[in-house]
Amino acid sequence: MDYFDEINNIQYIYLHTLEEPRDNHLSITIVAAKVADHEEETITGKANPIIVDKDCPRYESRFNKFYIAYQIINESFAISGEDDEYTGSILRVYSKSAYLL
């Protein structure tokens, strides 16, 4: 299994860092998070908090000099276009998208 498939099999994902360490370089670190056994009250109701600790697997991607754009969206409100074509569920690679036009 490659990293793309491994990441797409993660149940709970957490964006740990997103940074441009220097001009035209992008670094993204995501963590395979855990969910706490207890509920906490939030502004939208009760929820189980996520846990990120040293035992959680981490994945880092670096784009050195060769990225054009990136977009992070809130998964609660994300809607794919009807004509979008992509592979993956957590980490997506688009072959056709209105964003790419």
C-alpha positions, 0 to 999 in steps of 0.5 A: 500500500502506498502513502496515498492509499494509507492516508485515504484509509485514515478514519480521523485526520487532523491538519497539524501544520500548514506552512511556507518555510520559505518562498515558494515552498509548502509543507503540510503535516497531517496526523491520523488522530484518535477520538476520545472516549468521553463527550464534551459540550461544544457550541453545536452540542455534545462531541467527542474531542479528537486526540493527537499524541506522539503515538499517532502516525504523521505524514508530511508532504513538501512541495519545493519550488513547484506548487501553483496553488493549494486549498484547504476546505472545511469538510462540513461544508465542502461540495464537489462539483458535478463535473469534478473527477478525482481519486481519493476520499481524504486526500484527493487528486483532481484530474478535472475540476472547475478550480483547475480551469 
